[in-house]
Amino acid sequence: MMYKILNMKYLLLILFVSTTLLTKAQCFTNRHSTSWYDGWISCETAENPNPQRSNSHWLLYDFGEPYTLAESHLWNVNDPANLNAGIKDYTIDYSLDKIVWSTLGTFQLEKASGTTFYEGTQGPEFNNLKARYILLTAVSNYGADCFGLS
């Protein structure tokens, strides 16, 4: 009888640990911070790397070498006090050499919720194009002086 009780305790312990590990594995990986300081913030315009664009708020990604790009996912400013700084309209340009630029298009990004449950939104499809540089130029935001992304 003592042997069965001991086995049952071990079985319950293993079941508890397994359930805890499985529960932890179900965390939302796409959630982002609600802190203003955990993202990209631009409060002054600067000379755009694409000479076809004027001084603006922009963000340049350099992948170090050309990659074939497919889909994207973006997170807007998620700080509850600064949601209006989130980008509304933006243009994406891409390049292999930072000299010749092509435009993917102009897109719109939804305003973030300001909650810890915010998981961003599907971004533009890159249709397997090759690029080393991705240039995101903010065209408008939701009414603030600064622009940002999480």
C-alpha positions, -999 to +999 in steps of 0.1 A: +000+000+000+028+024+009+044+016-024+013+026-043+010+059-024+046+067-031+042+060-068+010+081-069+029+111-054+056+108-080+030+104-107+012+136-095+046+155-093+055+145-128+020+154-141+022+188-123+057+196-137+046+185-172+015+207-171+035+237-158+060+233-186+033+229-213+015+260-199+046+280-200+052+270-236+019+286-246+031+322-240+023+348-267+056+354-285+044+384-306+035+406-277+055+438-272+063+461-244+041+492-237+073+512-229+080+543-250+118+535-247+116+500-262+112+510-298+122+534-325+114+570-319+120+600-343+112+635-331+133+653-358+134+648-395+167+639-411+180+635-447+165+603-461+189+577-475+167+576-507+174+609-525+139+607-541+125+614-506+128+646-487+139+651-451+116+629-431+113+604-402+127+571-415+141+538-403+168+519-423+173+482-419+207+468-431+207+430-433+244+429-440+239+410-473+210+405-497+182+383-486+150+370-503+121+386-483+086+373-480+062+385-454+065+411-426+049+419-392+049+453-376+043+467-341+032+503-338+040+525-307+022+507-279+028+531-250-007+541-238+004+578-233+020+580-268-003+560-291-007+590-314+030+589-322+025+556-340+030+555-377-002+557-398+010+559-434+044+548-445+064+540-476+088+511-480+118+513-504+143+486-509+178+484-523+208+460-529+234+488-527+218+518-510+222+537-543+195+524-565+161+523-547+129+506-557+095+513-540+075+485-526+045+508-519+028+530-495+009+513-467-011+521-436-005+507-401-032+503-375-030+523-342-018+501-314-040+493-284-017+503-256-023+470-238+001+441-230-021+420-253-011+439-284+005+416-310+011+439-339-003+434-374+007+417-406+029+440-427+033+442-464+042+411-485+076+414-501+069+388-528+103+371-525+122+402-537+159+404-529+172+433-508+199+441-484+184+474-473+148+481-463+139+518-458+106+526-440+097+563-444+069+576-422+044+597-441+020+604-413+011+594-377-019+597-355-013+633-345+018+635-323+050+655-328+072+624-327+070+592-348+077+556-337+074+519-339+077+492-312 
